[in-house]
Amino acid sequence: MKHLKKGRKLHRKKDQRRALLKNLARTLFLQEKVTITKAKAKELSSFSEKCITRAKKGDLSSRRILLKYYSPDLVKKLIEEITPRYKERAGGYTRIIRLGPRSGDGAEMAVIELVK
């Protein structure tokens, strides 16, 4: 039974899953829009929203936690450019738009983007 289990495994081990989410979030913060499968988009949404909420604090401990995941340039962009947009917003920083099945294997595709 799957009671009290949170998140998706995405057919990966824990360290590979964490690396995938870090890289997808990095791409999302740099390009502000990513086309991926629907399951990855849903996982990325919660992961990236937690990062944005952490960056909204902007204090030293938040910077240090974010520097474990991202480069200093990306942390600076996240804190100085991305989070001021969401100063008044309490959550819901990302939007997922379904695209339909992929032609190769029929996987459900989606676009995840940062809300303006």
Protein Blocks (a to p, Z undefined) as FASTA:
>chain_A
ZZhiacjeklpafklmmmmmmmmmmmmmmnopacddfklmmmmmmmmmmmmmmmmnopak
lmmmmmmmmcfklmmmmmmmmmmmmmmpgghjbccddebjcfklopacddddddZZ
